[in-house]
């Protein structure tokens, strides 16, 4: 991955993802939750095929974005079947949140790769940062808490552009969402610091800027893409190791959780406070 020098903060126009409205309604979401919990995952996934087909055909903005991504990822023009599978994979990860938030990990085949490095870091110093991307399912990360040497996880999330679905999922199991720290509040970073001191892993999706962040251009699928530096600056200030984490959806009921060491700021010197100058 090639890097270029940091660029100035992104403009608000480049961050309109925060303001995109959900194409859903509380009634439909509640109906889907009821079908899922009443009839089970296999039956409710039949309904999911219809939902994915609807968005593939009648959501032109999502379809254009999907086609642009798939063309670069696949190295060829994306057909309608490719778009449908892409949308269905995304819908599957959203649907599976219903069961993951209910601690129904028994429904899934979850493989965890590389967690030994996280355990080793926790043995040296409590708390670590996990940076991920909008890829796969972040909720699968909670599966590591069920291991014999389970790890507690808190997630920093910007939830305003998915308020309806997050409210519906919160109603399923409020206790399961207690460790979600909303981004954009004045005390978000203070809460994250406290969770780290308690030995938690603090995860956040670091592939989108919230606006005002300095970014660095990285070569991504053959073209430069701006990635925010904020998460790494936060890790340096908090003097914590950073791991890349992704929970890839492999189809069916299979997920694979990957951990990769990115950086270790544990030995970073603490910032020295400069006293205010005395007025003349």
N, C-alpha and C positions, 0 to 999 in steps of 0.2 A: 504494500500500500504506500503510494507516494504522497508526501505532504507538501503543502506550500505554506508560506507565512500566514499568520493569523489575519483575518479580514475584519473590518469594523463590524459593529453590531448589525444584525439583520434588520431590515425594515419590517414594519408591521404587515406590509403587503405580502411578504414572503412567509408569514406565519398565520395565514388565514385558516389553517386547519383548526385552530382553537375555536373559531367562530362558526364552523360548519354545523348546520342543524342536523339532528338525527332524522332519518327517514323511517320513523317508527312511531307507534302510539302506545301509551301505557296499557290500553286494553289488549292490544295484540301481544305485547310482551307478557302480560299476566296470563293470557290464554296459552302462550307457548310454554311458560313455566308450568302451568297446570297440566298440560298434555305430557310434558317431560316427566314430571314427578308422579303422575298417575299411571301412565302407560309404559314408562321406562325409556331407556335411551334408544333401543332398536326401533321401536314404533315411532318415536318422535323424530328420528332422523329421516323418516319418510316425508314428514311435513317439511323438514329442512331442505329437501331437494326442491320442493316447490318454491320455497322462499328464495333459494339461491337462483333458480331459474327466473324469478320475477326481477331480482336486482340485476341479473345479467342482461335482461332484455330492456328494462325500463329505468335504469339508472345510468344515463349517458356519461355523466362526469366520472363515476367510478369505473365504467367500462373503458373510457379513454385512458385513465390512469393505469388500469390493469394491463391494457394492451401495450402501453409504452414500456411498462416494467418488464412484461413477459418477453417482449421483442428483444430487449437487452439481455435478459437472463437466459433465454433459450437460444439466442443467436439466429432467430428466424422470425418471420411474421407470425403473430399469434392468431389462431383461429377461434371460432366461437366456442368450441369444446374446451380449448385452453382457458378461455375467459371463465367459462362455467366452473371448471375444476378449481380455478383460483378463488372465485367467490365462494364456492362450496367449502373449501378448506378454511377460509376465514370464518364462514358461518359456523363451521364445526367447532372451532376453538371458542367462539362466543357461546354456543350451545353447551359445550362441555363445562363451562364455568358454573352452570347450574349444579352440576354434580360435584365438581371440585370444591365449591364453596360449602357443600353439604358433607365434605369429608368422605365422599364416595370414591376414594382412590382405588378401591377393589375393582371398579369397573374398567380400569385402565392398565395397560402394560407400559410402565414408565421405567426407562433406563437412565441411570445417572452416571455421567462420565466426568472425571476430573475433580470430584468433590474432595478428594484427599488433600489437595493443595489448600482448600479453604479450611479444612480441619487443622492443618498444620499452622496456618496463619492465626487461627483463633487460639491455638495453644500458646503462641508467642505474645499476642495482644488481643484483647476482646474487641470485637467489632470490625467489620470490613464493608467496603462498598461494592455492590454488584451493579454493573452497567449493562443494560440490554438494549434491544431495539424493538420496533413494532414488527415482530416476527415470532410466530408461534403463540404460546400462551404463557403469560407471566404467572398465572395462578398455579400452574403445575409445579412451580418452585416450592410451594408449600408442602409438596410430597417429601422433601428432604427432612422436614420436621418429624416425620414418622419413622425415620431411621433410628437404630439403637443409639447413635450419638447425634440426635437430632439438633438442628440449628434453628433458632428463632429468626423470623424474617419480618421486616417492616418495609413497606413499599411506598415510595414517594410517587404520587400520581397527580396529573392534571386532569381532573374529572369533569370540568365544565362542559366540554363538547360531547359528553356522553352521559348527561345527567339522568335521563330517563332509564336507560338500561342499568346504570350503576345503582339507582334508587331501587329498581326492581330486584336486582341481585342482593342488595343489602337487606331487603325484606325477607329473602329466603333464609338467611342465616346472619343476623347482625354480628354475632361473635366472630364470624370468619373474616369480617371486614374491619375489625377493630384495629388492626395493625396497618391500615392504609393512612398515610399522612398526606393530606392534600397539598399540592404545590400552589404557589401564588399567594400564600398567607404570610403575614409579617413574622410569624414564629416558626415557619416550616423548617428552617435550617437549625433552629434551636432544638426542636423536637427530634430531628435527625441526629444531632449531636448526642442528645440524651439517650436515644436508642442504641447508638454505637457504644456509649459508655456502659450500657447494660449488657453488652455482648451480642447485640442483634446484628444480623446482616441487613444493611439498608440498601434496597434495590431501587433503581430508577431507569426509565427508558431515556437513553441519551442520544437518540438519533434525530431529535427535533428540537429546535430552539424555541424558547418561550418569548423571544423578543428581548432585545437589549443585550443578548449574549454575544461575546466575541466568538467567532467561529474560525475553524481551520479547514481549508479545502483538502479533501482526500480523494484519491482516484477510486471511484466506486462504479463497478460494472462498466468501465471504459470511459467514464466522464467524471469531471470534478464535481463533488457534492460538499456543501458546507456542513460541518459537524460542530456542535457547541463545545467550548472548552470549559464551561461552568462546572460540570461534574468532576473534572480532574482538578480544577482549582479548589473545589470544595474538599476533595480527598487530600490535597496537599495541606490545606489549612487545618484539617482534622487529623492529619498524619496517620492515614490508614491505607492499607493495601487496596488495590482495585482489581476486580475480576470481571471479565466479560462473561455474561450468562445468557443463554438462550434455551428455550424449551421448544424444540422443533416438533411440529405435528407431522407424523409420518403416515397418516391415513388410518382408517379404522378406529381402533382405540389405542393406538401406539403413539407415545411421545418419547423424545430423547432430550434430556437436560444436559447441557454442556457447560463446563466451567473452564475458563482459560485465564491465566495470570496476565494482566496488562501492565501494572506498575505497582511499586511499593513505596509509599511516601512515609513509612513509619519513622524513618530517621531524618525527615525534613526538619530543619531547625524551626522552632516556634518563632512567629513574627514578634519583633521588638516594638513595643508601643512607644510612640514619640510624644513626649509631653507637649501640650499646647504652648505656643509662644506667649510670652508676657507682653501685653500691650504697652507701648511707650508711655 
